Structure formats: structure tokens, C-alpha cells
């Protein structure tokens, strides 16, 4: 998503990061700001000199219980063999710390996770630069890694306190979807809002029907866009589990595919990812037929997301683009 979406004071961020680092005994360094999106992410050095990532979480987005649950899950994924950013404990053994309110910041949470050294698969809106053969190999491995994520998650028993968001019926089409009311947000014309409202009703029927067919449901990453898939020497790496939670596994697959639809070799990308997934975890024909539905559902979430952020510099252009994409994907489903 876009940079600097939340107006935290930039001149105070470094001091806030150093405040957090004291809990790890690492306050004698100057953290490097890498990203300032939903969270502020810094590159730091651990006591042994190894790099790691410090995250200052946006106040109000996730509570401490939800954030601890994320860290518990990624620790289980790493233990299962996936390349993911695992939590680094504080001096007293905690994975998450709470920073008190200050003149510049509300109460917020911070953690440190291990460094992932791979190269981004790509950037949204920028054509992939890899050869066709390389693209096929990358997305095949991505599919395999996604399947492993789902399988490891199914084998894992979360603690009783575990809580994460749900990309379920209510989270996608309910009265208060996780990423916002896509049919009822600022910037929509009355005509477009009416079309999206009608589409919401139609998709509710189709999703209920798909649910009854026994779709695979469980823990998912929910944001495997190009920027969150890294290509490392040891295989594919996944980062940014900020929106991870419960959902249909086809929603995960649709998310990984949606931003690649404009690629000339999209059919190859889709087929390679699905073939790679099926090497590790089966997908029935009836499940695969729901891909257009989940591509559309994923596209609608972006309308709600940008609608909740009208002050972004490019919000109007994004909203227009997201609506156009959703209507295009809806045409064969209506």
C-alpha cells in the first residue's frame, strides 16, 4: 500500500524506535527506517551483529493479543520449515512490548523479527522483469510454499488465547467487512455505490453456495502480493503477516494472482502457481472453479481499503482503478 499513510511525526520516529530497542538491550544504535505504511519498519542490528526488523505497530489496528497470536503462528511456521520472519525475544523473554503514550504517539506495540534477505518478487503496477521460464519456476515454488503454509497451519494447535482476523463471509461481505464497506465508502458516485451494493448481494448468494461445497478454510497469509514474496537463495520467503488470519485457502491463492492479471503471461503464472500448490496439497475441480469468485472478492476489499483512507495523495485514482477492476471481474460472474 502507499507510503506514509498515517501521519506519525517523522522526526520523532527514530526516538520512538530507540525507546523500543531498550527492551532488547539495543538502544545504542541508529535504526534505519525502511517502510512507513500500516506500521513503521526499521532495520536494526542484534547483539551478534545480525540484521533484524523492528516493527512499530499502528495504534488501534491490532491489539496486543492479536499481535502476540501472529508471532506465535509465524514461529510455528518457521519451526515447520517455512522461511518467515520469526520473533526475537526481549531481554526478559517477551515477543511483544507496549510503549506508553507520549506527546507524539498514542500507546503502541513493538516487536523484532528475524531478517529475510531475499529479493522482492516485484512491485505492484511494475511489469515483472524475469524471463518466462523463470516466472514459471518462481510461481510454481510460490504455490508449493503456500500449500506448505496451509498444511503446517492445519497441523499446528494454536493456544487457547489465539485470535486473528477472519476473512470469512462477514469479513468480506458482512455489515462491517475487515477492510471496510466497499459499497458504501467516500468517493463513490451514487450509481457506482448502487452497482456495488447489488454486486454484494449477488456475491453473498454465490459465496454461501460455494461454502456448502466444502471449501478449504483455515489460517492464511491473506496478503501474498509481490512485495511480500521474497526470492531467496534457499527458496521463497514470506513476509508481512499483518493481515493474516482465518479464511478460505482460495482467497490466499486469489490474492497472489490478482496483481498479476495484467502480465502478458498471466495464464502461465496462474497455471504454475496452482500446479505448484497441487504438488503439496490437493485442489478439487469444484474448488478451482471458485477462483473467479475469489478474485472478485479480493478486488472488492481494495475498494473498502482505499475508501477508509480518503486523505491518501492518490486515493481518488486508486479508487477509480479498483472499481474498474472489480467491474471487469464481475462481468462473467453476474
C-alpha positions in Angstrom: 0.0 0.0 0.0 1.0 3.6 -0.2 3.8 5.2 1.8 3.2 7.5 4.8 -0.5 6.8 5.1 -0.6 7.6 8.8 0.7 11.0 9.9 3.1 9.9 12.6 5.7 12.7 13.2 8.8 11.6 11.2 11.3 13.5 13.4 10.1 11.5 16.5 10.1 8.1 14.9 13.7 7.4 15.4 13.5 8.3 19.1 10.4 6.0 19.4 12.3 3.2 17.8 15.2 3.6 20.2 12.7 3.6 23.1 11.5 0.2 21.9 15.0 -1.1 21.4 15.8 -0.7 25.1 13.7 -3.7 25.8 16.1 -5.8 23.7 19.3 -4.0 25.1 19.9 -2.5 21.6 19.3 1.2 22.2 22.9 2.2 21.4 22.3 2.1 17.6 20.6 4.3 15.0 17.7 2.2 13.4 17.2 2.7 9.7 13.6 3.4 8.6 12.6 1.0 5.8 8.9 1.3 5.4 6.2 3.6 6.8 2.9 2.1 5.9 0.5 0.4 8.2 3.5 0.1 10.5 6.9 1.7 10.7 9.6 -0.9 10.0 13.2 -0.3 10.8 16.4 -2.3 10.0 18.4 -2.9 13.2 21.3 -5.0 14.4 21.1 -7.7 17.0 23.8 -8.1 19.7 25.6 -10.6 17.5 25.6 -8.2 14.5 22.9 -9.9 12.5 20.3 -7.8 10.9 16.7 -7.9 12.1 13.4 -5.9 11.6 11.9 -3.7 14.3 8.2 -3.0 13.8 6.3 -0.2 15.5 2.6 -1.1 15.0 0.0 1.4 14.1 -2.1 2.2 17.2 -5.6 0.8 17.0 -5.2 -1.6 14.1 -4.4 -4.8 16.2 -4.5 -5.2 19.9 -1.7 -7.0 21.9 -3.5 -10.3 22.0 -3.9 -10.3 18.2 -0.2 -9.3 17.6 1.1 -12.0 20.0 -1.0 -14.5 18.1 0.6 -13.5 14.9 4.1 -14.0 16.4 3.1 -17.4 17.8 1.9 -18.5 14.4 4.9 -17.4 12.4 7.1 -19.1 15.0 5.2 -22.3 14.3 5.6 -21.8 10.5 9.3 -21.3 10.9 9.6 -24.5 13.1 7.7 -26.3 10.3 10.3 -25.3 7.7 9.0 -22.2 6.1 11.2 -19.1 5.6 9.3 -16.5 7.5 10.3 -13.6 9.9 10.3 -15.3 13.4 10.0 -13.3 16.6 13.2 -12.3 18.6 12.5 -12.2 22.3 13.3 -9.3 24.6 15.8 -9.4 27.4 13.0 -10.7 29.7 11.7 -13.2 27.1 8.7 -11.3 25.7 7.9 -11.2 22.0 5.9 -8.0 22.1 6.3 -4.8 24.2 3.9 -2.0 24.9 5.2 1.6 24.5 3.3 4.1 26.7 1.6 7.2 25.2 3.8 10.2 24.7 3.3 13.8 23.4 3.9 12.4 19.8 2.4 8.9 20.0 -0.5 7.0 21.4 0.1 3.7 23.2 1.5 1.3 20.7 3.2 -2.1 20.4 6.6 -3.1 19.1 8.4 -6.3 18.2 11.5 -7.5 16.5 11.5 -10.3 13.9 14.3 -12.1 12.1 15.6 -10.6 8.8 14.6 -12.0 5.5 17.4 -11.5 2.9 15.6 -12.4 -0.3 14.8 -10.1 -3.2 11.2 -8.9 -3.7 9.3 -10.8 -6.4 8.3 -7.5 -7.8 6.3 -4.3 -7.2 2.6 -3.8 -7.8 2.0 -2.0 -11.1 5.5 -2.7 -12.4 5.8 -5.4 -15.1 7.8 -8.5 -14.0 11.3 -8.4 -15.4 12.1 -12.2 -15.2 12.2 -14.5 -18.2 9.1 -16.6 -18.9 10.9 -19.8 -17.7 12.0 -18.0 -14.6 8.5 -16.7 -13.9 7.1 -20.2 -14.3 9.6 -21.6 -11.8 9.0 -18.8 -9.3 5.3 -19.2 -9.2 5.5 -22.9 -9.1 7.7 -22.6 -5.9 5.3 -19.9 -4.6 2.4 -22.3 -5.0 4.3 -25.1 -3.2 5.2 -22.7 -0.3 1.6 -21.5 0.0 0.5 -25.1 0.3 3.1 -25.8 2.9 1.9 -22.8 4.9 -1.6 -24.1 4.9 -0.5 -27.7 5.8 1.7 -26.6 8.6 -1.0 -24.3 9.9 -3.5 -27.2 9.9 -1.1 -29.4 11.9 -0.5 -26.7 14.5 -2.7 -26.4 17.6 -3.0 -22.7 18.5 -3.1 -21.8 22.2 -6.4 -21.0 23.7 -5.7 -17.3 23.7 -5.0 -17.3 19.9 -7.0 -14.7 18.0 -6.7 -13.3 14.4 -9.0 -11.6 12.0 -11.3 -13.7 9.8 -11.6 -13.2 6.1 -14.9 -15.2 6.3 -18.4 -14.3 5.0 -18.8 -11.4 7.5 -15.1 -10.3 7.0 -15.7 -10.0 3.2 -19.4 -9.2 2.7 -20.9 -8.6 6.1 -22.1 -5.2 7.5 -18.6 -4.3 8.7 -16.0 -6.1 6.5 -12.5 -6.3 7.8 -11.2 -3.8 5.2 -14.2 -1.6 5.0 -17.7 -1.2 3.4 -16.7 -1.3 -0.3 -20.2 -0.5 -1.5 -20.6 2.4 0.9 -17.4 4.5 1.1 -16.3 8.0 0.3 -15.6 8.8 -3.3 -18.1 6.6 -4.9 -20.8 8.1 -7.1 -24.4 7.1 -6.2 -24.6 5.0 -9.4 -21.4 3.1 -8.6 -22.4 2.6 -4.9 -25.7 1.1 -6.2 -23.9 -1.3 -8.5 -21.5 -2.4 -5.8 -24.4 -2.9 -3.4 -26.2 -5.1 -5.9 -23.0 -7.0 -6.5 -22.6 -7.5 -2.8 -26.0 -9.2 -2.6 -25.2 -11.4 -5.6 -21.8 -12.5 -4.2 -23.4 -13.3 -0.9 -25.6 -15.9 -2.6 -22.6 -17.3 -4.6 -20.3 -17.4 -1.6 -22.9 -19.3 0.5 -23.3 -21.8 -2.3 -19.5 -22.2 -2.5 -19.3 -22.7 1.3 -21.7 -25.6 1.1 -19.4 -27.4 -1.4 -16.8 -27.8 1.4 -14.1 -25.2 0.6 -10.9 -25.5 2.5 -10.8 -23.0 5.3 -8.1 -22.2 7.9 -5.2 -19.9 8.6 -4.0 -17.9 5.6 -1.4 -15.2 4.9 -4.1 -13.1 3.2 -1.6 -10.6 1.6 0.8 -12.5 -0.7 1.2 -9.7 -3.1 4.6 -9.4 -4.9 6.2 -7.1 -2.3 5.5 -9.8 0.4 7.1 -12.6 -1.5 10.9 -12.7 -1.5 13.1 -14.8 -3.6 16.0 -16.1 -1.5 18.9 -18.5 -2.0 17.0 -21.2 -0.1 13.7 -20.7 -1.8 10.6 -18.5 -1.4 10.3 -16.3 1.7 7.1 -14.8 3.0 6.9 -11.5 5.0 4.3 -9.1 6.4 1.7 -11.2 8.2 -0.1 -8.1 9.4 -3.4 -9.1 7.9 -3.0 -12.8 8.3 -5.9 -14.7 9.9 -8.6 -17.2 9.1 -10.0 -17.5 5.6 -10.6 -19.7 2.6 -7.4 -21.0 1.0 -8.7 -20.0 -2.4 -8.7 -16.4 -1.1 -5.0 -16.8 -0.5 -4.4 -18.1 -4.0 -6.6 -15.3 -5.5 -4.6 -12.6 -3.6 -1.3 -13.9 -5.0 -2.8 -13.9 -8.5 -4.8 -10.7 -8.6 -2.0 -8.2 -9.1 -0.5 -10.4 -11.9 -3.6 -10.3 -14.1 -2.1 -7.7 -16.5 1.0 -9.7 -17.1 1.2 -11.0 -20.7 1.9 -14.4 -19.3 -0.8 -14.4 -16.7 -2.2 -17.8 -17.8 1.3 -19.3 -17.3 1.5 -17.6 -13.8 -1.9 -18.9 -12.8 -1.3 -22.4 -14.0 2.2 -22.6 -12.5 1.1 -21.4 -9.1 -1.9 -23.8 -9.0 0.3 -26.7 -10.2 2.9 -26.0 -7.6 0.2 -25.8 -4.9 -1.2 -29.1 -6.0 2.2 -30.8 -5.7 1.8 -30.4 -1.9 -1.9 -30.1 -1.3 -4.9 -31.1 -3.5 -7.4 -28.7 -5.0 -10.6 -30.2 -6.4 -12.1 -29.2 -9.7 -15.1 -27.7 -7.9 -12.7 -25.6 -5.7 -10.7 -24.4 -8.7 -13.9 -23.2 -10.3 -14.3 -20.7 -7.5 -11.2 -18.8 -8.5 -13.1 -16.1 -10.4 -15.3 -15.5 -7.4 -12.4 -15.1 -5.0 -10.5 -12.8 -7.5 -13.6 -10.6 -7.4 -13.9 -10.7 -3.6 -10.3 -9.8 -3.2 -10.6 -6.9 -5.6 -13.6 -5.5 -3.7 -11.6 -5.5 -0.4 -9.2 -2.9 -2.0 -12.1 -0.6 -2.7 -13.0 -0.7 1.0 -9.4 -0.3 2.0 -8.8 2.9 0.0 -12.3 4.2 0.9 -11.2 4.2 4.5 -8.1 6.3 3.6 -9.5 9.2 1.6 -6.7 11.5 2.6 -4.1 9.4 0.7 -2.5 11.5 -2.0 -3.6 9.1 -4.8 -6.8 7.9 -3.1 -9.1 9.1 -5.9 -7.0 7.5 -8.7 -6.7 4.2 -6.7 -10.5 4.1 -6.1 -11.2 4.6 -9.8 -8.8 1.9 -10.7 -10.0 -0.6 -8.1 -13.7 0.0 -9.1 -12.9 -0.6 -12.8 -11.1 -3.8 -12.0 -13.9 -5.1 -9.8 -16.5 -4.4 -12.5 -14.3 -6.1 -15.1 -14.0 -9.2 -12.9 -17.7 -9.1 -12.1 -18.9 -9.2 -15.7 -18.5 -13.0 -16.2 -19.9 -13.8 -12.8 -23.2 -11.9 -13.0 
